[in-house]
Amino acid sequence: MTNVSGIANNVTGIDFTLFQPNNRIGRNKSISKYSVQTEIIQFSLQVRTDSQHNIETQNALIHFTQLDPDLKSSLIYNNHPISELSSEQATELVGENGYFGVDKTSQRIIDFVIKGAGGDIERLKSGREGILKGFKDAEKAWGGKLPEISYETLAKSLETIDEKIRENGDSVVDLSI
């Protein structure tokens, strides 16, 4: 069952402090490079899952009237199946000011990556990679091209993450999706 939390700052229920460098390493500076790489990979996978989830839910709401009743009842928003929403409510959720609109969805993705990276450039890059992979996963899950809102959300998310990477003195190599 897919769970779409109504809490904008913590969609996945993950404690962001776990990703912060001070909590990751603590006072013991002898953490191995292998452990750090493993954490970066895990972070990328979590970003991938979170991004895919947001994009898929956005897509489901765009196609609300066409969804199978079983799929509608398996998607949850604010602890209720989206099957309980009216078409108007679903449309509002993906509207300009809606919870799954471009601005709010991209901001959740951006916040997750930036907070999770904790200023670590490799984590920022890994988070960017996770966004792209999650988006590709969403395309596969929905059978190809997604609605334009999903591409706008991706572009806005990447634009902000790329700027953060540049602010930290690095550059983005892979601009393709």
Contacts in CASP RR format, 6 or more apart in sequence:
PFRMAT RR
TARGET T0000
AUTHOR 0000-0000-0000
METHOD contacts of the structure
MODEL  1
MTNVSGIANNVTGIDFTLFQPNNRIGRNKSISKYSVQTEIIQFSLQVRTD
SQHNIETQNALIHFTQLDPDLKSSLIYNNHPISELSSEQATELVGENGYF
GVDKTSQRIIDFVIKGAGGDIERLKSGREGILKGFKDAEKAWGGKLPEIS
YETLAKSLETIDEKIRENGDSVVDLSI
1 74 0 8 1.000
1 76 0 8 1.000
2 53 0 8 1.000
2 56 0 8 1.000
2 57 0 8 1.000
2 74 0 8 1.000
2 75 0 8 1.000
2 76 0 8 1.000
3 76 0 8 1.000
4 11 0 8 1.000
4 53 0 8 1.000
4 57 0 8 1.000
4 75 0 8 1.000
4 76 0 8 1.000
4 77 0 8 1.000
4 78 0 8 1.000
4 82 0 8 1.000
5 11 0 8 1.000
5 12 0 8 1.000
5 13 0 8 1.000
6 77 0 8 1.000
6 78 0 8 1.000
6 99 0 8 1.000
8 99 0 8 1.000
8 104 0 8 1.000
8 107 0 8 1.000
8 108 0 8 1.000
9 108 0 8 1.000
9 111 0 8 1.000
10 16 0 8 1.000
11 50 0 8 1.000
11 53 0 8 1.000
11 54 0 8 1.000
11 108 0 8 1.000
11 112 0 8 1.000
12 46 0 8 1.000
12 49 0 8 1.000
12 50 0 8 1.000
12 53 0 8 1.000
12 112 0 8 1.000
14 46 0 8 1.000
16 112 0 8 1.000
16 115 0 8 1.000
16 116 0 8 1.000
17 23 0 8 1.000
18 24 0 8 1.000
19 39 0 8 1.000
19 43 0 8 1.000
19 115 0 8 1.000
19 116 0 8 1.000
19 117 0 8 1.000
19 118 0 8 1.000
19 123 0 8 1.000
20 116 0 8 1.000
20 118 0 8 1.000
21 118 0 8 1.000
21 119 0 8 1.000
21 120 0 8 1.000
24 31 0 8 1.000
24 36 0 8 1.000
24 39 0 8 1.000
25 31 0 8 1.000
40 120 0 8 1.000
40 122 0 8 1.000
40 123 0 8 1.000
40 126 0 8 1.000
41 126 0 8 1.000
43 116 0 8 1.000
43 117 0 8 1.000
43 123 0 8 1.000
43 126 0 8 1.000
43 127 0 8 1.000
44 126 0 8 1.000
44 127 0 8 1.000
44 129 0 8 1.000
44 130 0 8 1.000
44 133 0 8 1.000
45 130 0 8 1.000
47 109 0 8 1.000
47 112 0 8 1.000
47 113 0 8 1.000
47 126 0 8 1.000
47 127 0 8 1.000
47 130 0 8 1.000
47 131 0 8 1.000
47 134 0 8 1.000
48 130 0 8 1.000
48 131 0 8 1.000
48 133 0 8 1.000
48 134 0 8 1.000
48 137 0 8 1.000
49 134 0 8 1.000
50 108 0 8 1.000
50 109 0 8 1.000
50 112 0 8 1.000
51 109 0 8 1.000
51 130 0 8 1.000
51 131 0 8 1.000
51 133 0 8 1.000
51 134 0 8 1.000
51 135 0 8 1.000
51 138 0 8 1.000
51 157 0 8 1.000
52 134 0 8 1.000
52 135 0 8 1.000
52 137 0 8 1.000
52 138 0 8 1.000
52 141 0 8 1.000
54 100 0 8 1.000
54 105 0 8 1.000
54 108 0 8 1.000
54 109 0 8 1.000
54 153 0 8 1.000
55 105 0 8 1.000
55 134 0 8 1.000
55 135 0 8 1.000
55 138 0 8 1.000
55 146 0 8 1.000
55 150 0 8 1.000
55 153 0 8 1.000
55 154 0 8 1.000
56 138 0 8 1.000
56 141 0 8 1.000
56 142 0 8 1.000
57 75 0 8 1.000
57 77 0 8 1.000
57 100 0 8 1.000
58 94 0 8 1.000
58 100 0 8 1.000
58 101 0 8 1.000
58 105 0 8 1.000
58 147 0 8 1.000
58 149 0 8 1.000
58 150 0 8 1.000
58 153 0 8 1.000
59 138 0 8 1.000
59 142 0 8 1.000
59 146 0 8 1.000
59 147 0 8 1.000
59 150 0 8 1.000
60 67 0 8 1.000
60 71 0 8 1.000
60 72 0 8 1.000
60 75 0 8 1.000
60 82 0 8 1.000
61 82 0 8 1.000
61 90 0 8 1.000
61 91 0 8 1.000
61 93 0 8 1.000
61 94 0 8 1.000
61 100 0 8 1.000
62 94 0 8 1.000
62 147 0 8 1.000
62 149 0 8 1.000
63 147 0 8 1.000
64 72 0 8 1.000
64 82 0 8 1.000
64 85 0 8 1.000
64 87 0 8 1.000
64 90 0 8 1.000
64 91 0 8 1.000
65 87 0 8 1.000
69 83 0 8 1.000
72 81 0 8 1.000
72 82 0 8 1.000
72 83 0 8 1.000
73 81 0 8 1.000
73 83 0 8 1.000
74 81 0 8 1.000
75 81 0 8 1.000
75 82 0 8 1.000
75 83 0 8 1.000
76 82 0 8 1.000
77 85 0 8 1.000
77 93 0 8 1.000
77 99 0 8 1.000
82 90 0 8 1.000
85 93 0 8 1.000
92 98 0 8 1.000
93 99 0 8 1.000
93 100 0 8 1.000
93 101 0 8 1.000
94 100 0 8 1.000
94 101 0 8 1.000
94 149 0 8 1.000
95 101 0 8 1.000
96 102 0 8 1.000
96 103 0 8 1.000
97 103 0 8 1.000
97 104 0 8 1.000
98 104 0 8 1.000
99 105 0 8 1.000
101 149 0 8 1.000
101 153 0 8 1.000
102 149 0 8 1.000
102 152 0 8 1.000
102 153 0 8 1.000
102 156 0 8 1.000
103 156 0 8 1.000
105 153 0 8 1.000
106 153 0 8 1.000
106 154 0 8 1.000
106 156 0 8 1.000
106 157 0 8 1.000
106 160 0 8 1.000
109 131 0 8 1.000
109 153 0 8 1.000
109 157 0 8 1.000
110 157 0 8 1.000
110 160 0 8 1.000
110 161 0 8 1.000
113 124 0 8 1.000
113 127 0 8 1.000
113 128 0 8 1.000
113 131 0 8 1.000
113 157 0 8 1.000
113 161 0 8 1.000
114 124 0 8 1.000
114 161 0 8 1.000
114 164 0 8 1.000
116 123 0 8 1.000
117 123 0 8 1.000
117 124 0 8 1.000
117 126 0 8 1.000
117 127 0 8 1.000
117 164 0 8 1.000
119 168 0 8 1.000
121 165 0 8 1.000
121 168 0 8 1.000
121 169 0 8 1.000
121 170 0 8 1.000
124 161 0 8 1.000
124 164 0 8 1.000
124 165 0 8 1.000
124 168 0 8 1.000
124 170 0 8 1.000
125 165 0 8 1.000
125 170 0 8 1.000
125 172 0 8 1.000
127 161 0 8 1.000
128 158 0 8 1.000
128 161 0 8 1.000
128 162 0 8 1.000
128 165 0 8 1.000
128 172 0 8 1.000
129 174 0 8 1.000
131 154 0 8 1.000
131 157 0 8 1.000
131 158 0 8 1.000
131 161 0 8 1.000
132 158 0 8 1.000
132 174 0 8 1.000
132 177 0 8 1.000
135 150 0 8 1.000
135 154 0 8 1.000
135 177 0 8 1.000
136 177 0 8 1.000
138 146 0 8 1.000
138 150 0 8 1.000
139 145 0 8 1.000
139 146 0 8 1.000
154 177 0 8 1.000
162 172 0 8 1.000
165 171 0 8 1.000
165 172 0 8 1.000
166 172 0 8 1.000
END
